[in-house]
Each structure stands twice: as C-alpha cells, then as structure tokens.
Amino acid sequence: MADHAPDALGTRTIDRITWRLMPLLGLMYLIAYIDRQNVSYAKLQMVGDLGLSEAAYGLGASLFFVAYFLFEVPANVILEKVGARLWFTRIMATWGLITVLLGFTQGTAMFYVLRFLLGAAEAGFFPGVLFALTLWFPQSHRGRMVGWFMIASALANAVGAAIGGALLDLDGLLGLRGWQWVFVATGIPALLLAVVVFFILPEGPERARWLPAEEKKWLADVLAREAAATPHTEHANPFRVLLDRRVMILALLYVAFPLAAYGLSYWLPTVVKGFGVSNTVNGFLNVIPWIAVALALWWVPRHAAKTGETTWHIAGPALIGAAALTLSVVVPGSALKFACLCVAAAGIFSGQPVFWSLPPTFLRGATAAAGIAAINSVGNLGGFIAQNAVPWIRDRTGSDLTPMLFLAACLLGGVVMVFVAQAVLRRPGPGTEPDMTLARR
C-alpha cells in the first residue's frame, strides 16, 4: 500500500521536494504549452498572409502531433537511460529554436515542416515528467503532483491568451507582422530556460544536494516498499509494453482528453473573436477559462486522494465537460455561451491528473517510461484529430460553435472507456498478479 507519510520526516521530505522541484517543472510546462498553443493566435493573421484555408492551417498545426506520436516512446526510453536533466535541456533548446524559426515561415511547406519538427523536438517532455515524478514521490502523492504540474498548462493558456492578442497588436514593429512576434517572443524563453534546467535540475533524489541524507533514505525506503507490495510489469525490452492490453486501453481512453482539450483551446480565440472583440480583448477574455481550469486542477486530484475514489474523478469531470460543450451551442447570448466554455475547459482538464496516477500502479522502470509515453503519444493523436476536424466542421457548417458538439461526443466516448478500463484492470496483465487499483475504486 502507498505510504501517506503521516510522520514528520515524511511530511518534511515531500514538502521539500515539492517546493524545490515542482515550480521548475511547472515553469517548463508553462513555456512548452505556450509554444504549443501560440498557433491558435498566430492563425488570426497567418492564414491570410500565407493564403491558407482554415482546414489547411489546421493540418499544419496538427502535424505537431504526428511527430509527437512517432517519437514519444523512443524519447522517453532515452530519458530513462540518460537522465532527466540532459534530456529536458535538449528538448527545451530544440523546441525553442524551432518556435523562433516559425516566426520566419515563408510558405505552406515550411510551416508544415517546422510544425512536424516541433513535435519531434518536444516528444518525451510531458511523459518524461510523469515518469520522473514516479522517482520523486510515493504513489499517494502523485495525482496531486500531476495536478500541480498541469496547473502550469492552465496558467500557460491564460498567459498565452493575454500575450497572444497583445503580440498580434505589435504588427509592424521592427518590420515584423504580429503573428511573427507571437512565435519569436514565445520561443526565446524556452532557449533561456534550457540553460537553467541544465544547471539546476537534479538527475534524481540521490543526486539532489538540497535533500538531506535522512530524507533521501526515507524516500528510497517508501518507494522500495511500494514496489515490493504492488504487482508490476517490467520487460527486459521496454517496447514490449506496447502490446500490454492495459496500456492500449488506457491509451484509447486518453485520446478523448487531448482531443477535447486541443479542440477547445485551439478554437477558443476564433470563437471569442466572433463575439466582435479586438485582438487584445480577445486575449484577456481567454484568460478566464484557464483560471477555471487551474482551480479545478487544484481541487479534483485532492478530493480523489482524500476519498480514495478514482473512477468518477476521471469520468465525472468529463461528463460535466461534455454537457457544457453541448450547452455552449444551444444557449442564447455570447455571455452564456462563453460561461459554458469556461465550465467545459475545467471539466476536460481536471480529471487528467487522476488518470495519470494509474499507469505507475502496474508499470515500473524503463517499462513505465515506455508505457507512459505510449499512452500519451496515442492520446495526443486526439490533438491531430481535433485540429483537423474542428476547422473542417466549421467550414462545412459555417458555425464557430457547432464543432463543440463533436468534442462533446468524443468526451462521452472517453467516459465509456473509463469503465472499459476498469474491467480490464481487474484482470492480470502479462506476468503479473491482478491489479485492483482502479477496480476497487
């Protein structure tokens, strides 16, 4: 069973690791997420400048996820071998450089190539952090830590919304278009932070200078007891985990969340622009949904940890998100529609930290690195689907909000898959005893 660290030493250890590690990881994810989402603001000018249709631009934006899918598992296996510090430094430096280059895109082909390269550069970051958290935190703390980490994505969307519109309004400064400023100004921070990561991020708890010896021993003992008490799958060849039915089911389940998340966040600036506001006002209005997301990401994982319940802390928020997306299409008035989209955003994101507490309950070591990456890479194909389906539906219907019905249907499919996963996790995986973690919850 997980150790809930009731003693003073355990509490002190978890607090120290949290405050030393999570702000840096959160800042890294904040910048990563801004660099993913800047295309949603650049689109407002870039489509016209490059002569693209909404669907063609959506294809270019979505090529990020194709590369992400192809390179995610190998990247995370490499991370497990070389360590988080070196690999995260490489990831941030390359994605920062490519983001800056996007600001000097000359045509459609260059845009497509750079978006693909951006996905290849960033592959391994999010699942790499999830794997790294298994080395630093006992199981009972991981859902909340993933929640803290993902709050950075909400802050990134809020910050990105605030600065995205403002950067567009820099149009003409130093001879650059507004969409060029969006890419250049959001790529430089990643390059700078890569240097910080190289010098500050520890390779692991045993190498952390700021962690006293007694706290290192406490953490090592707790993680060892958890590993001994919980059935795990660990393959000599970590890529064999791709054939594990539990990994495949969780990957299919996870598709619904990035699909809805990217579909909403990518299209939200366009929806708000349809309300008749300026670029700058559009940006600041788009801060509001992400404040709601941050609050939900703070509360839901904590409530799940307090109650010990997992299934409905994944399925419940998704149901709320689907209902709110549907209502955004049918309720009257811009204010009510926008309020529904704020609730939908909170529902889409807030169950994900609880979801990510599941894979480490049956995977360990390099197999865990590969399994987490596989789930994330397949799931993020939802982003590819969303960034092509949403503009296609919009072009076919002429409505900015009709695509929300498609996102709602996908979320409902994810809810059904939660209960399919519950049934699968009742049965033993290859070479393990039955894992009852989700089923008993």
Number of C-alpha atoms within 10 A of each C-alpha: 12 15 15 13 18 8 8 8 14 17 13 13 19 18 12 15 17 15 10 16 16 17 14 17 19 21 18 23 23 25 26 25 19 27 26 24 20 22 22 23 29 22 21 18 15 19 17 11 13 15 12 16 14 18 18 18 23 25 20 23 26 24 26 27 27 20 21 27 24 16 20 29 28 17 25 31 23 17 25 19 11 12 17 24 18 17 21 22 20 18 22 26 21 19 27 27 17 21 26 22 17 23 22 17 17 11 12 15 10 15 21 21 15 21 25 21 21 26 25 24 25 26 28 32 23 22 26 26 21 24 27 18 21 19 16 21 21 21 22 17 21 23 25 23 21 24 26 21 26 26 26 27 26 27 23 25 29 25 20 30 30 20 21 33 25 22 26 22 18 17 17 12 11 8 9 13 21 24 28 24 25 30 26 20 17 24 28 17 17 28 21 13 18 22 14 13 21 17 11 13 19 18 15 14 20 17 11 16 9 11 16 13 13 11 20 16 14 15 24 18 12 20 20 12 15 17 19 11 11 20 20 24 21 19 17 8 10 20 18 13 24 17 11 14 16 25 23 18 18 28 22 21 24 26 24 28 25 24 25 30 22 25 25 23 19 25 21 22 22 17 18 21 16 14 13 10 12 13 22 18 16 25 27 18 18 25 20 18 23 27 19 18 27 23 14 23 28 20 14 24 29 19 15 21 17 10 11 13 17 23 21 17 22 26 24 16 25 31 21 20 28 28 20 24 32 24 20 25 19 12 13 10 10 14 12 15 21 21 15 21 25 23 23 31 29 26 31 31 28 30 27 25 28 26 22 22 22 19 20 24 20 26 23 21 19 23 26 28 32 33 34 29 31 27 27 26 27 25 23 25 25 25 27 25 20 28 29 22 20 26 25 18 18 17 15 10 12 11 14 20 23 19 24 26 18 20 26 25 17 19 32 19 18 22 22 12 19 23 17 14 22 21 14 20 24 17 15 16 19 16 11 14 15 17 19 19 16 21 17 13 13
